Amino acid sequence: MVNLAKIAVGVLLAIALALGVYGWMLAKTPQASDPQIQASNSDSKSSANVSVVVAAQAIPAGQAIKAEDLQLSALPSKLDGAYDDMPAAVGSVPAVDIPKGAPVLKGQMVTGLALKVAEGERAVAVKVDESIGAGNRIRPGDFVDVFFALRRDGNEIDQSQARLLLSRKRVLAYGAASVDALSSAEKTEGKQQVNAPDNARTAVLAVPVAEVSQLLLGGSNGSLLLALRNPTDMTEPDREKFAPLPGVLAVAMTKGSVATRLEGADAAQAGVAMSSLAGSAGTSAARTTAVRPMTAGVANPAVPRTRTASADPSLPVEFVRGANSQTVRY
């Protein structure tokens, strides 16, 4: 009996010792045994080291972001819309000024149709309907020729004209559909959008800035027609065969300068008169005198208009009707 009692005491002591060791191990590493605590700790460590793209220097609005304008900075948490990679932000154009050290956010960048306009072009809207817009078969990304018709009154119908105004212009938007969001303007399943191409009232064209004045005059004084063309057709009129339209503003010629053909923003600044666009009488003389260079060291004085002697004894009378004029001899 004594031996059995000793054996039982030894077994109990061994069990107690094992339980004590196990309890000590649990008390030493409590985090390893709780997966929720372990996950929360890892999240807090990662959030404390979030890399966010910030401005290395002040970035003005409207200036494309360059690599040297950015740097990575560690923030406690990532902001909504923040960039975490510098190459992803390079080339974007901010719509607002970004101060030095401020996070660069996607919501601050310019978006929309403006990014689809090439350098030297302007997005111009023209009124359209089913007949003007090729039966509303025009879609964003297509190329069109712009024709215009100028009508005189009933007594001078022979002076009316129709001709090509602008050639191969890219369509940026037609109705609600645009090249930056084509899916938003296409027909949905069994349902058509309110301002889908079939109900379009405007078309937005990419027009070189020098030709915007011509489009404006042609649309306000006549009627336009958009002729749809194959995008692979690259044919355009040879401008060298036609004299350039004289500008409304006179070109300031400096000493030793050579008369040049105005292009781009300079041509847009000079403008174009309706009589020149319509090819009225007297345009040829204006074309020759509008770009006449100055004699070196001598300024061109303003020369008043004078009548020259002519073998024709008839009296010329000029009739002006709005933007149109006609000279008749009696």
Secondary structure, 3 states (H helix, E strand, C coil): CHHHHHHHHHHHHHHHHHHHHHHHHHHHCCHHHCHHHHHHHHHHHHHCCEEEEEECCCECCCCCCCHHHEEEEEECCCCCCECCCHHHHCCCCECCCECCCCECEHHHECCCHHHHCCCCEEEEEEECCCCCCHHHCCCCCCEEEEEEEECCCHHHHHHCEEEEEEEEEEEEEECCEECCEHHHCCCECCECCCCCHHHCCEEEEEEEHHHHHHHHHHHHHCEEEEEEECCCCCCCCCHHHCCCCCCCCCCCCCCCCCCCCCCHHHHHHHCCCHHHHCCCCCHHHHHHHHCCCCCCCCCCCCCCCCCCCCCCCCCEEEEEECCEEEEEEC
